Amino acid sequence: MLDARRMHPMSFLQKRSHLCAVARGREMFEGVADMTPARFDILYLLHEQVSDVASGARSNCIAQARLRRLLGLSRQTVWKMVERLVELGLLSKKKDTFGPDRRRNILSLTAEGIRRIRQAFGVAFSERMPLPRDAPAEGDAPRYWRRPELADVRRGRAGEVILPKKVGREVAKIYTSFAWNRAGKTRRQKRRHYLAVLDRMIVSTRDLADALGDSAAMIYPVWESDH
């Protein structure tokens, strides 16, 4: 029986998991200037805003109050994050002069904000070779700089060429690998089996967050496996 005087082990493990996930996210975004997991959440939300569901037209802007509700964060926390993103030139903020409440702030992505979040998509949602040292330092390097023959290589003891490891999706790979191991690394229909495990993990984690009083929206899409 658990000692009532101690913090519940689930609480401690969730806290540790969160801190480790944030650390992995920071490693993942090392190559994207000024990007952190928390900033990625905000920029992602603005980039994926759908203003007209019927037509599918997109608008890279959102009311600051709605952003706070979707993220489930305090007003002060969101204000500080937004102010910093404005300072970095990734967001612009202005009053809603045409809406019913002219006091509310409307946030929108700047051209640099759009470029930066799309650059972050490349490491969050895909896996690729890191840029070599000789690649252009300014702006987006042309795709050919990802060619293996241009990569910075090391040599082994026998003189063999050792290519750098691909980077990207560091966080996603941890979760999918964990689910695949839980599914028993099944070769036959392995994708369906491990995705079913991952689905159950996501549902359980969502239910646990709700039980703890979480008020954030699920801002990232959740796929459903065929099971």
Secondary structure, DSSP 8 states (H G I E B T S, - for coil): ---TTS--HHHHHHHHHHHHHHHHHHHHTTTSTT--HHHHHHHHHHHT-EEETTTTEE-SEEEHHHHHHHHT--HHHHHHHHHHHHHTTSEEEEE-TTSS-TTSEEEEE-HHHHHHHHHHHHHHS--B----TTS-SSS---GGGG-GGGS--EE-TTS-EE----BS-HHHHHHHHHHHHHTT--STTHHHHHHHHHHHHHHHHHHHHHHTT------S-------
